[in-house]
Amino acid sequence: MSLDYQKILIIKLRYIGDTINLLPVLANIKNQKPHVHLSVMINTGAEDVLKHSKHIDQLICYDRKKMKYNKSIFSKIKTNLDFFYNIRKAKYDLIIDFSDSDRSALITLLSGAKSRWGFNYVNPLLRVCYNHFITADINEMHIVDYQFSALQQIGFAVKDKKLVIDIPEDIQNDVEKTFPFLNCKSFKAVIHPGARRINRRWPPARFAQIANLLKKNYGADIILVSAPEERELLDKVEKYVNGDVIKISHLSLIQLAALIKKCDLYIGNDTGTSHLAAGTGIKIVTLFGPQFPRLWAPYTDKGETVFKNMECTGPCNHIDCIYDENKCMTAITVDEVWEKIKKLVKRPINTGDNRPQSS
């Protein structure tokens, strides 16, 4: 298939982790077609990482609240008309819709693009929005590999599968200046106890037990991170930690990436921050509950996952748990997580050297 495209639009109207997982796709397109104008459409709120990518020429932020819930009906109509007009005026040659939503399907159709790729829907009303369909099964492979499969089907070569977050030098320097401990030689472990969905959260007291083991065995500095609205989770973890911790909950996503990049280990739940950590290149352990890690694990060769694969995993709607306790997360033991950490951080336990050995 010809790759004679001048303007390409990638649509991913999903959450932060989903948008971060676009980065390897964008890199492969730009590396193969450096002169193509590459636009990316994502939901407002997920732009803080992608806006710094060297592979994106234009970032379009879709404000769902403004488009759908505008108080004035006339303002709502005008906002939608202006949006669709600007997309059509851009005259894209190729659109790839990775969103799996009726809204993104409609955007793809109304764009007027000659080549429109999307999910192989059963619904005929959605199928009409595309003239090419991604044949790979999204339920049988990792989301990044699914996106790679789409690229290959279109005709692009996939030569680099690394997920790399571009952190501007000035932001990296500012973060290191704000937190001088980042340049100390001590072993630094980042713990993120939060998650967008409550049923993806491991109990705070167990994160504290991991922190205590890291302190005892590696002499680790413990950095607890969260979004501002999850600050109380950091307090709950701190309550059970022996000794001092550093609590940080005010950073932007790109600032948090800069902080994580200077640390040795990240431990967190199945959430966007774990994908962010994967893009910084450090070792990570991710705890999975309602979702399958084979589909959604952070895309890195330096990661381990802990997953119990309960009988309700898969049919679970990932929002409401059918059990009184969050069974798929509470079943994960401290010992299981600790074994994964030891597998990643290969160094003798209980020695005077607090630095991890290279693996």
C-alpha positions in Angstrom: 0.0 0.0 0.0 1.3 3.5 -0.9 2.5 5.7 1.8 2.2 8.9 -0.2 0.6 10.9 2.6 1.2 14.5 3.4 -1.1 15.0 6.4 -1.9 12.4 9.0 -4.2 12.5 12.0 -4.1 10.0 14.8 -7.2 10.0 17.1 -7.1 8.6 20.7 -9.9 10.0 22.8 -9.1 8.0 25.9 -7.3 8.4 29.2 -3.7 9.4 30.1 -2.2 5.9 29.9 -3.8 5.4 26.5 -2.4 8.6 25.1 1.1 7.8 26.4 0.9 4.4 24.6 0.6 6.3 21.4 4.2 7.5 21.6 5.9 4.5 20.0 3.4 4.7 17.1 4.1 8.3 16.4 7.9 7.7 16.5 7.7 5.0 13.9 5.5 7.1 11.6 7.9 10.1 11.8 11.1 8.1 11.6 9.8 6.6 8.3 8.1 9.8 7.0 9.9 12.7 8.6 8.3 15.3 6.3 4.7 14.3 6.9 2.6 16.7 9.0 1.5 14.5 11.9 -1.4 15.7 14.1 -2.7 13.9 17.2 -6.2 14.4 18.7 -6.6 13.5 22.4 -8.9 14.4 25.2 -8.3 17.6 27.1 -6.4 16.8 30.3 -4.0 14.3 28.7 -1.9 16.8 26.8 0.8 17.5 29.3 3.1 14.7 28.1 2.3 14.6 24.4 2.7 18.3 23.8 6.5 17.9 24.4 6.9 15.0 21.9 9.3 15.8 19.1 7.3 13.6 16.7 4.0 15.7 16.9 3.5 18.7 14.6 0.1 19.6 15.9 -1.7 18.5 19.1 -5.5 18.8 19.0 -7.2 18.7 22.4 -10.9 17.6 22.3 -12.8 19.3 25.1 -15.7 16.8 25.6 -17.4 18.9 28.3 -17.4 22.0 26.1 -18.6 20.0 23.1 -21.3 18.1 24.9 -22.4 20.0 28.0 -22.2 23.6 27.0 -25.0 25.5 28.9 -26.2 27.4 25.8 -27.6 25.3 23.0 -26.5 27.9 20.4 -23.0 28.0 21.8 -22.9 24.2 21.8 -23.9 24.0 18.1 -21.4 26.7 17.2 -18.6 25.0 19.1 -19.3 21.7 17.3 -19.7 23.2 13.9 -16.4 25.2 14.3 -14.6 22.0 15.4 -15.8 19.8 12.5 -15.1 22.6 10.1 -11.5 23.0 11.2 -10.9 19.3 11.0 -12.4 19.1 7.5 -10.5 22.2 6.4 -7.2 20.5 7.4 -7.6 18.1 4.5 -6.0 15.0 6.0 -4.9 12.3 3.7 -4.9 9.6 6.4 -6.8 9.2 9.7 -6.2 6.4 12.1 -8.8 6.2 14.8 -7.6 4.2 17.9 -10.4 5.4 20.2 -13.1 2.8 19.9 -15.9 5.4 20.3 -18.9 6.7 18.3 -17.6 10.3 18.7 -14.2 9.6 17.2 -15.8 7.5 14.4 -18.0 10.5 13.5 -15.0 12.8 13.5 -13.2 10.4 11.2 -16.2 10.3 8.8 -16.8 14.1 8.7 -13.1 14.8 8.1 -13.4 14.0 4.5 -10.1 12.1 4.6 -9.6 9.7 1.6 -8.1 7.0 3.8 -10.0 6.4 7.1 -8.9 3.5 9.3 -10.7 2.3 12.4 -11.9 -0.7 14.5 -13.7 -3.5 12.6 -17.1 -2.7 14.2 -20.1 -5.0 13.9 -22.4 -2.0 14.1 -23.1 -0.9 10.5 -23.7 2.7 11.6 -20.1 2.9 12.9 -18.6 0.8 10.0 -19.7 3.4 7.5 -17.4 5.9 9.1 -14.3 4.1 7.8 -13.2 2.7 4.5 -10.4 0.6 5.9 -10.5 -1.6 9.0 -7.8 -2.8 11.4 -7.9 -6.6 11.2 -5.9 -7.3 14.4 -7.9 -8.4 17.5 -7.5 -5.8 20.2 -8.4 -8.5 22.9 -5.6 -10.8 21.9 -2.5 -8.5 22.1 -1.0 -5.6 24.0 -2.5 -2.2 23.0 0.8 -0.9 21.7 1.3 -4.1 19.6 -2.3 -3.7 18.3 -1.4 -0.2 17.2 1.8 -1.4 15.6 -0.3 -4.0 13.7 -2.4 -1.3 12.3 0.6 0.6 11.1 2.0 -2.5 9.4 -1.4 -3.1 7.8 -1.4 0.4 6.4 2.2 -0.1 5.1 4.5 1.4 7.7 7.5 -0.5 9.0 7.8 -0.9 12.7 11.5 -0.6 13.5 11.6 0.8 17.0 9.3 -0.5 19.8 10.6 1.7 22.6 8.2 3.9 24.5 10.2 7.1 25.3 8.8 10.3 26.9 10.5 13.5 25.7 11.3 15.6 28.7 12.5 19.2 27.9 15.9 19.9 29.4 14.6 23.0 31.2 11.8 21.1 33.0 14.3 18.3 33.9 16.7 20.9 35.4 14.0 22.7 37.3 12.7 19.5 38.9 16.2 18.5 39.9 16.8 22.0 41.4 13.5 21.9 43.3 14.3 18.4 44.7 18.1 18.2 45.4 17.8 14.7 46.8 17.4 13.5 43.2 21.1 13.9 42.6 22.1 12.0 45.7 23.6 8.5 45.3 21.0 6.8 47.6 18.6 4.2 46.2 15.4 6.1 45.5 12.0 4.3 45.2 8.8 6.0 44.0 5.5 4.6 45.2 2.2 5.7 43.6 -0.7 4.3 45.7 -3.5 5.9 43.7 -5.5 5.0 40.6 -8.4 6.7 38.7 -10.7 3.7 39.6 -10.8 2.8 43.3 -11.1 -0.9 42.5 -7.5 -0.7 41.0 -6.0 0.4 44.3 -3.8 -1.8 46.5 -4.3 -1.1 50.2 -2.1 1.8 51.5 -0.9 -0.2 54.5 0.6 -2.8 52.1 2.4 -0.1 50.1 3.8 1.0 53.5 5.1 -2.6 54.2 6.9 -2.5 50.8 8.4 0.9 51.8 9.6 -0.6 55.0 11.2 -3.5 53.2 12.9 -1.1 50.8 14.2 1.0 53.6 15.5 -2.0 55.6 17.1 -3.9 52.7 18.2 -1.2 50.3 18.4 1.9 52.6 15.9 3.4 50.2 14.6 7.0 50.1 10.9 6.6 49.7 9.1 9.1 47.5 5.3 8.9 47.7 3.5 10.6 44.7 -0.1 11.3 43.7 -2.4 13.7 42.0 -3.6 16.6 44.3 -7.0 14.9 44.9 -5.3 11.7 46.1 -3.1 13.4 48.7 -4.9 11.6 51.6 -3.6 8.3 50.2 -0.1 9.4 50.8 -0.9 10.3 54.4 -2.4 6.8 54.8 0.8 5.1 53.5 3.1 7.4 55.6 1.2 6.4 58.7 2.6 2.9 58.6 6.1 3.6 57.3 9.0 3.4 59.7 10.9 6.7 59.3 10.7 9.6 57.0 9.1 9.7 53.5 8.9 12.4 50.9 5.4 13.2 49.8 4.7 15.0 46.4 1.3 15.6 45.0 1.5 18.9 43.1 3.5 18.2 40.0 2.3 18.2 36.4 2.7 14.9 34.5 5.8 16.0 32.7 7.4 17.2 35.9 6.5 13.9 37.5 8.2 12.1 34.6 11.3 14.2 35.2 11.3 13.2 38.9 10.7 9.5 38.3 13.5 9.5 35.7 16.0 10.3 38.4 14.9 7.4 40.6 15.8 3.7 40.7 12.4 2.0 41.1 8.7 2.7 40.7 5.9 0.7 42.3 2.3 1.5 41.5 -1.2 0.3 40.5 -2.6 -0.1 37.0 -3.0 3.6 36.2 -1.6 6.3 33.9 1.3 7.1 36.1 2.7 3.6 35.7 2.7 4.1 31.9 4.4 7.4 32.5 7.1 5.7 34.6 7.6 3.1 31.8 8.5 6.0 29.4 11.2 7.3 31.7 13.2 4.0 31.4 13.4 3.1 35.1 12.5 -0.3 36.6 8.8 -0.6 37.5 6.5 -3.0 39.3 2.8 -2.6 38.5 -0.1 -4.2 40.4 -3.1 -5.3 38.3 -6.6 -6.2 39.3 -9.6 -5.8 37.0 -7.6 -5.6 33.7 -5.3 -8.1 32.0 -1.6 -7.1 32.1 -1.1 -8.9 28.8 -3.2 -6.2 27.2 -2.3 -3.1 29.4 1.0 -3.7 31.2 3.3 -0.7 30.9 5.3 -1.1 27.7 8.8 -1.7 28.9 11.4 -4.4 29.1 12.3 -3.2 32.6 8.9 -4.0 34.2 7.2 -6.7 36.3 3.5 -7.1 37.0 1.6 -8.8 39.8 -1.8 -10.2 38.8 -4.1 -12.8 40.4 -6.4 -13.4 37.4 -9.6 -13.9 39.4 -12.7 -15.6 38.0 -14.3 -12.2 37.6 -11.4 -10.6 35.7 -12.5 -9.8 32.1 -16.3 -9.8 32.6 -15.6 -7.1 35.2 -16.7 -3.7 34.0 -13.6 -2.2 35.8 -15.8 0.3 37.7 -17.9 -1.4 40.3 -16.6 -4.5 42.2 -19.1 -7.3 42.8 -17.4 -8.2 46.1 -17.5 -6.2 49.4 -13.8 -6.1 49.4 -11.7 -5.3 46.3 -10.9 -9.0 45.9 -8.6 -8.8 42.8 -6.4 -6.3 44.5 -6.5 -7.4 48.2 -5.6 -10.9 47.1 -2.1 -9.6 46.1 0.3 -10.2 49.0 3.2 -8.1 50.1 5.5 -11.1 49.6 4.4 -11.4 45.9 5.2 -7.8 45.3 8.5 -8.0 47.1 9.6 -11.0 45.1 9.0 -9.0 41.9 11.1 -6.1 43.3 14.0 -8.4 44.2 13.8 -9.9 40.7 14.2 -6.4 39.1 16.7 -5.0 41.6 19.5 -7.5 41.5 21.8 -6.8 44.4 22.7 -8.6 47.6 20.3 -8.0 50.4 21.4 -6.7 53.8 24.7 -5.3 52.6 26.4 -1.9 53.3 26.0 -1.0 49.6 22.6 0.7 49.1 23.0 1.0 45.4 21.2 -1.6 43.1 23.4 -3.7 40.9 22.9 -3.3 37.1 21.0 -6.1 35.5 
